Structure formats: C-alpha cells, structure tokens
Amino acid sequence: MIEARELYYERQEKLQALENKLGLYLADESCDDENVSDGGYVDEVTHDADGKINFSQHEAFWEAMVRSQASAAGMRAEEHELNINELLGEAIY
C-alpha cells in the first residue's frame, strides 16, 4: 500500500539487527516520528481523535520518516567512526 512505509520498516529491521550485533544505538522510531511530526516537514499528516498520528494514507510522511531514519542512523554510526552505508551494504546517508 505505502512503499515508503514498507522501506522504513524493512530498514528498521536491518538497523536493529546491526544494533544487536554491534551493541550500538542506530534506530529509534520514536525519534524519527518526533523529528518528522514536530518539525513540520509534512503537511499531509492527520491526527485521530485521541491525538495519535494517522499514518494510513500519507506517503509524504513515510518518505520523511525514511529520510529521518537514514540521517539519524548515519550520524549515530559516525559517532563511532563507522559508515552506515558500509554497515548496511546500501547507500542511505
């Protein structure tokens, strides 16, 4: 349904596997969500009555989440003098 959402969660699994293998902090969905939602990067996001973000139809939100995830993971890896692109085997940062 939403390609960017699928990409986000596929990459999240890879980052979490790296975290477990290396003992590093690389992935944080809450941080990505906060960066995107509070940063005003996506106008299309709507909220349910209880205040939770409704993700179901917002490709732009998930595209921003993918960008936030890549940037944060890249910076966190750099803090340990590692290259997230090499660790994942793909260019994300």
C-alpha positions, -999 to +999 in steps of 0.1 A: +000+000+000+026+026+011+060+019-004+080+043+018+064+028+049+075-007+039+110+006+032+111+023+066+102-009+084+125-031+063+154-008+070+144-006+107+148-044+110+183-042+094+193-014+117+180-032+148+199-063+137+231-042+135+223-027+169+222-062+183+253-073+165+274-043+173+259-031+206+252+004+191+222+027+191+212+032+155+175+031+152+147+049+170+112+051+155+100+075+182+128+099+175+122+097+137+085+103+143+092+133+166+116+148+141+091+145+113+059+153+131+072+182+152+095+195+125+066+204+103+081+186+073+048+170+062+015+189+058-005+158+049-003+142+084-036+140+102-044+130+138-070+107+152-094+119+180-070+106+206-041+127+192-023+098+175-010+103+140-030+086+113-004+071+090-027+051+067-027+074+037+003+097+040+031+087+017+048+120+023+050+113+060+067+079+054+091+095+029+101+120+055+105+091+081+128+073+057+149+104+054+150+110+091+159+074+098+188+075+073+201+108+087+199+097+123+214+063+117+242+078+097+251+104+124+249+077+151+273+055+132+297+084+126+298+089+164+316+055+165+337+063+134+316+038+113+300+042+079+263+033+079+263+027+042+290+001+045+273-015+075+240-018+056+255-026+022+235+002+006+238+040+003+213+057+026+234+085+041 
